[in-house]
Amino acid sequence: MKPHLPQVGIVVIGYDDAAHVTEAVRSALAQGPAVREVVAVDDCSTDGSAELLARLAEEEPRLTVVRRRVNSGGCGSPRNTGLDAVTSPYVMFLDSDDVLPPGAVDALLDAAAGTGAEVASGLCVRRELPSGREVPWQAPLYATHAVIARPTRCTRLVHDTLCVNKLYRTAFLREHGIRFPEGRFPYEDVVFSARVLAAAPRMVLVPDQVYVWHVRRSAERLSISLDRTGIANWRARTEACRLAYEILLGAGQKELARAARAKFLDHELRMYVRELGLRDAAYQRAWWALTRAHLAAYDATDWTVNPTAPGRLIGRVVLASAEPRDLPRLRELAARPARLLPPYALTADGTPVWADDLPQVTLEPLLIRPVRLLPLAVDAELRPHARATRLRLRLHELYGRLAQAGPRALEIEWRSRDGRTGPCSTAPLVASLAGATWSAETTVDLTALSAPGPGTWDLRLRVRIGDGASREVTAHALTGAGLLRRHAVPNARRGVVLVQPYATHSGALALRVAPGVRGVTTVARSRLRRLLH
């Protein structure tokens, strides 16, 4: 491949991140001759970051360091500062605690130059640290190479609100006055991305990995987007989503604007509902009021399209009740895939509804939705024992739909957090006498789960239906007395296996295991570090 001419400027922003910023800058410089300049904007750091960058700039003529005199409190202002300083035909953005993988700039520049696109976008992966587990961001968008003449032809683009996995034609941004919100404005990417889409650029999507987003949940100072403990974060998130909608609607991009509202229901709303039970009552009341105020602006069409989609159903419950309610059940509905737990209420005329005292939230579309899309609920309990660890599962009926379909069996699989597949089995489903549930039971191979060493495993299930159809589900972790207690289970091969069933933020059953005395010690030390932190 012929080397590119120097055409790309990379803006790296940072604040008090001396531990990582040089790695980020070096990953940008290492992209090769296509990178004409790297503009490192230090947002008035006090930890020596600017001095590190200045020393690096003495060795690297392509690096320019710009130090802001006053800290902005956010990411938008330093990015704007960098954008103003860039002189290259194309520009990218990079955060100080992330990196660009080798070949990222070449992949995006090839795509942009070859298609005449104003924006080239590629796959970003979220890398959880220190585990190293990687999760692709919006992977369906980047399954294949695609040229999109106008964003309205691919409304799913509103789901990728990142600015960092993209290469922009600098003149395009400047001609349309596209900038980030200034000051401390969390979720500035959401607004910036809406402004980009509103300008209707020609875009090209590539399947190449072009950005590594480091997620450090145990860091002393969480990133702005990860720190969701205060209600100010949710207020900022809803405000960013509101502005994105108004920007798109104001530009005449009605389809994209409506897609942005749907994305809020399916992504933001579900994510925060999964964590709502972790907050105190004051937060819950404030969150509920803010959410109702935001959703009150939605019109009838926003609710009538796919009305029993989990996010829309959660939103309708919030709108219908002045006070927080049914938080455990809403958390289960917010899971992926969704689980609709009992009770399954009916009106006097037999119409399915959310609750007896909330009949206006109808569930009638569930009666005609394909079984493979239903929010099926499975309860799970793990019973660790030296002889055999048993997993007991119970599938709930859903307004007669399952009895009609004829569930046959559950396929059971354990998946580790680092991407490995563990033991798999199939267990027949046995109907209860009342016909309201089906039960299945299987053993859990602790020897196989603990073979790689200490790890965390998620339970995944697939319900097999009589006509050959299936539905992938997760299991709701029952939390009765002792069910989520830690157990030290004697094991013939490992001596002992420490087993900890637990419920995730979405209420699903997961399992931590640690083999042998060394594994038990490792878990104990890790827990002590978390408690001290």
N, C-alpha and C positions, 0 to 999 in steps of 0.2 A: 504494500500500500504506500502510495506517495505521501511523504510528510506534508502536513498542512502548513500553510503560511501562518504566522502569528496573527490570530484574529480574535482571541477570546480574552476577556478580562474577568477575573474571579474576585468577588468581594467577600472577604472573610471578616466576620464581626465577632467581637469578644469583650467580656467584662470580667475581671478578676478570675481568669481561667488560665493561669500560668502553667498549670499541669498538663494542659491539652493543646493550647493554641498553636504551638510550634509544629506539633504533629499535623494539625489541620492545614497549616500553611504549606508544609513540606509535601503533603498529599496533593495540593493544588499545583505546586511547582513541578512535581514529578509527572504531571500529565503530558509533558513534552513540549515540542516547539509550537504547537497550536496555541499555547498559552502565551499571550503577549505581555500580560501584566497581572500581578496579584496585588490588590489593594486591601491591606489589613487595617481595619478601623477599630481602634481601641476606644471603648466607651468610658474613658476616664477611670481606668483601673487603678487600684491601690496596692496590688500584690506583685508588682514587678513585670507584669505582662508586656507593657509597652517597651521596657528596656530589653526584654528577650527579643521582641520583634525588631527593635532597632539594631541589635547585634546581628540578627539574621539578615537584615537588609544590607548590611555592610558587605556580606558575602554574596548576595544574590541581587543583581541589578534589576531583575524583573519585579522585585518586591518594593512596594511603596507603603509606608506606614503613616496613617493619619490618626492623630490623637485628638479626640473631642475634649473640649475644656470642661464641659459639664456632663455628668452622667444623665442619660435620657430616661433610664428606668425601663426601657423596653428594647425591642429588636428593630422596630421600624425606622427610627431616626438614624442609627448607624448604617443601616442598609441604604437609606437615601443619601447619606454622606458619601458612601462608597460609589453609589450609582452616579453621583455628580462628578466624581473624580475619574471615572473610567473613560478611556479614550478609544477602546477597541470596538469593532463592529458588533461583537456579541458579548453578552455578560451572563455570568452565573453567580449564585449566592451560596455561601458555605458558612455554617456555624462553627465556632471555635472548638466545640467538643465533638464534632463529627469529622468524617473523612470522605474524600472522593476515591473510589476504587480505581486501580489502573485501567486506562482506556476509556474512562467515562467521557472526557471532553471530546476525544476523537469520534466516539460513537454518536454523540449528539450533534457534533459539527458536520459529520458525514451526512446525517439524516437531514439537517436543516439546509445545507448547501445543495444537496441532491434533489430536494423537493421544493425549494423556494419558500420554506415555512418561516414564519416569524417566531414561532415557538417550537422547540423540540423538547420532548419529555421522555424520560426513561424510568426504569424500575428503581424504587427506593426500598431498602430493607431496614427494618427496625432491629437492631442488635442489642439484646438485653445483656447488660454487664452486671456482674462478672461471668455469668453463665455462658455467654457467647451464643445463646439461642437466637436464631434469626427468623423474623416474620416478614414476608413481603407486604408492602403497602399497596393497596388497591391493585392486586395482581391481575384481575380480569382485564383491566385496561391495557396491560402490557403483555398480553399473551402472544401477540404477533405484531409485526411491523404494520402500521396503519397511517395513512395520510387523511386528514380531516380538513376539508375545505372550509367549513364553518363549524364552530362548536355546537350549534343547534342540531347538527347531524349526529352528535354523540352526547346526549344530555348527561351521561354518567360522568363526564368530565368534572361536574360540580363536586364529585366525591373526592377528587384529588386536590386538596386545598394547599398542598405544599408548594413553596416557591423554589426550594433548593434542588429538586430533581429535574430542573428545566434549564434550557439554554434559550435566552431571549435575544432577538435582534435589538440592539441598543436603540437604534433610530425609531423602532416601533414603540418602545416604551416612552421615549421622549416626545414623539409626535402626538401621542394620545395623552400625555401628561400622567402616565401611570406611575404612581408612587405608593409607598407604604404609609399608613397612618403614623403620625408623629407622636413622640412621648411614650409614656407607659400605656401601651394599648395591647393587652394580651390578644392573641389570635389575629395578629396583623396579617398573617398569611391568608386568612379567610377573605379579608377585604381586598388585599392585593390581587388574589387569584380571581375574584369576581370582576375587578376592574380589567384584568387581562381578557377574560372571556367576553365581557361586555363590548370590547373593541373588535370582536369577531376576527381573531387572527387565523391564518392558515396554520395548522398544527400537524406535527408528525410525532407519532408514538413509536418507541423502539423497545424491544424486549430486553435489551441489555441492562445490567445493573449499573447504575450511574451515581448512586449516593448511599452512604452507610450512616444511618441515624442512630447514634448511640443513646441508649436509654439507661440512665443510672438512677434507679429508684432508691438506692441506699446512700446517695450522695448527701453531704451535709446541707447543701443548698439545692433543692429541687429546681428544675427548669420551670419557667412560668407556666407552661402548658401542663406539666405533670403535677404541680401543686394545686390540687383540686379540693383541699380541705376547707377553705373559706368560701362563704357565699359570694364574695366579690368575684371569684373565678367564674361561677355560673352566670353572674350578671354580665361579665365581660363576654362570655361565650354567646349568650343570647343576643347581646348587642351586636357582636360581629356578624352573626347569622342574619340579624334583621337588616343591617347595612348591606350585606351581600345581596339579599333579596331585592332591596330597593335599587341598588346599582344596576342589577340585571334588568329589572322591570323598567327602570328609567331609560335604559338603552334600547328598549323595545324587544328584549330577549325574554319573552313571556314563558316559553317552554323551559328555558334554563332557570328562570326565577322560580317556577313551580317545582322543578326538580330540586332546587336548593332547599325549598321548604320540606319536600319529602325526605331529603337527606338528613335534615335536622331531626325529623321524627325517627328515622331508622338508625341514625348513628349517635348524634349528641344525646338525644333524650334517653335512648336505651342505655348508653354508657353510664350516664349519671344516675339513672334509676337503679342500676346494679349496685351502686355504692351508697345509695341513700340510707340504707339501714345501718351504715357505719357511723352516721352523723347523729348529733344530738337533736332534741326536739325543736329547739329554736332554729337550727339550720333547716330542718325539714319543713317547718312552717314557712320560712322565708323562701326556700326553694320552690315550694308549692305555689306560693303567691306570684313569684317571678315567672314561673312556667305558665300559669294561667293567663297572666297578662300578655305574655309573648304569643301564646296560642290563640288568644281572643282575636288576633288580627287575621287569622286564617279564614278563608271563605269556604263555601259549601263544597266546591270542587276538590279542595285539599283533603276533605274527609271522605267523599263518596267514592274516590278511586281506591279500590282494594281496602275496604273499611275495616277488615279484621287482620290486616297486616299488624304485627306486634307493636310497632311504634305508633301507628294511628290509633290502635285500641288503647294503649297507655295514655296517649294524649286526650282521647275522649273521656277516659275515667277522670283525669286531672281536671278537665274543663267542667265535668258534671258535678264535682264535689268541691265545696268551698274549703274544706280542711283535708289534710293528708289522711289517706286511708289505704288499707289493703297493701301496705308496703311489701311484706314478704311475697305476696302473690304477684305483685307488679314486678318484683325483682326476677321471679322465675320467668315471667313473660318477656322480660328484657334479655334473657339469656340467648345465646346462639348455639344451636337452634332454640327457638322459643318453646317454653313449657307452660301450658295453661292448667294450673292445679285446680282441684275441686275447691269449693262447691260449684256445681253446674246448675245454676238457677234457671227456672222457667216461669214465664208469666202465666196467668190463668188460661190463656188460649194456647199455651204450649210453645211460645216463642222463646228461644234461648236468649238470656240476658246476662250481663256481668254479675249482677247481684239482685236479690229481691228488692232492696231499697234503692236500686239504681237501674230501673227498667228502661230508662231512655238510652242506655248503652247496650244496643242490641248485638247479639252474636249470630244472628240468623244466617249470614253468609257462610258460616261454618257448615251448614247443612248441605251445601252444594260444592264446597271447596274440595279438590282432590285430596285423598287420604295422604298422599306423599307430601302435602304442604300443610297438614294440620299440626297445630302446636301440641303434640302428644306429650303426656306427662307420665314419667316412670319414677317411682320411688326406689331408693336403693339403701341397703344397710349392709355393712361389712362386719362379719363376726370372726375376728382373728382367734385361732386356736392352734395348739401344738399339733393336733392330729390332722386337722384340715381347716383351712380358712374358707368360710362360706360367704358367698355374695348372694343376697336375696333381693329379688326385683319384683316390682308390682306395677303393671301397666293399667292405667285408668281408662275406662270407657269415656267417650266424648259425644254426648247427645245421640247415642245409637249408631254413630258412624263406624266405630270399630267392630261392633257386633255384626253389622252389615258386611263389612269387608272381610272379616274372619282372620284375626291375627293368629299366626302359627308358631313363630319362634322369635327369640332374640339372639342376634349375633353380638357377641361381647368381645371388645378389644380394649387393651390398655396401650396408651400412647405416652411416651415420655416427653418431658418438656424440651429435650434436646433433639426431638425428631425421630427417635427410634420407636419401632412397633414391638410391643411385648406379646405376651400370650393371648391367643384368640380361642374362642369356644362358641358353641351354639347350644342354647337351652330351649326346650319346648315350652310354650306358654300353656298354662292350665287355667281354664275359666273358673271363677268362683261360683258358688251356688246361686248367688244373687245376680250373677252376670254383669256386675259393675266393674270388676277388675279381672286381670289375668296375672298369674304368678309364674315365676321362673327362678331357678336356683342353680348355682354352679360353684365349683371350687376355684380358688385363686392360688396360682403357683408362686408363692413368695420366693422360692429359690431362684426362679427365672427372673422375677422382678428385681431382686437384689443382686443379681450376678454382676452388673456393671459397677456396683458400688452404690453409695447414697444417691437417691434421685427422687423425683416427683413424677407421678403417673396420673394421667387423666383417663376417666372411664368414658368410652364411646360405645354406643349401642346402635343397632339397626333392627327395626321392627320388620319382620317378614310377614306379608299379608297373603291371604289365600290365593289371590289371582296372580301372584308372582311379583307384585309391586312391593316397595319397601320405603321406609322412612328412617333417616338417620336422626338419632336423638341423643341427648345427654340425660343423666339421671339426677334427680333431685335427692340430695343427701338428707336422710332422716336424722334428726338431732335429738332423739330420745335419750333417756338416762344411759350414760356409758357408751353410746354408739360411736362417739367421736373421741373416745379416750385413747391415749397412747398405750400400746401393748409391746412388751418384750416377748416375742414368740420363740420358743426353742425350735431349732432347725438342725436336721441331721448333717447338712453340708456346711452351713454357715455358723453353727454353734448357737447363735441367736440372731433374730432379725427384729429390729425396732420398726414397728408399724404404726403409722399415724393417719387414720382416715380423717378427712376434714372437708368442710364446705367452702368452695371458692366464693368470690364476691357475687357471682351469679347464682349461688346455691347449689352448684353441681358437685357431685362426689369426686374427690381426688384423693390420692394416696401418696404419702411420703414413706419411703423405706430406707433403712440403713442396715447393712449386713455386718455381723461380727462386732466384737468389742471396739475395734478401731472405728467402724462406722458409727456406732453409738456415740463414741467420744467426739467424732467430727460433728454430729448433729448437735450435741450438747454445747460444744464451743460456738457453733454458728448461732444457736439460740441465744447464748449469753451475749454475743456481739450485738445481735439485734436489740436485745433488751437494754444494753448499755447505750446503744445509738439512740 
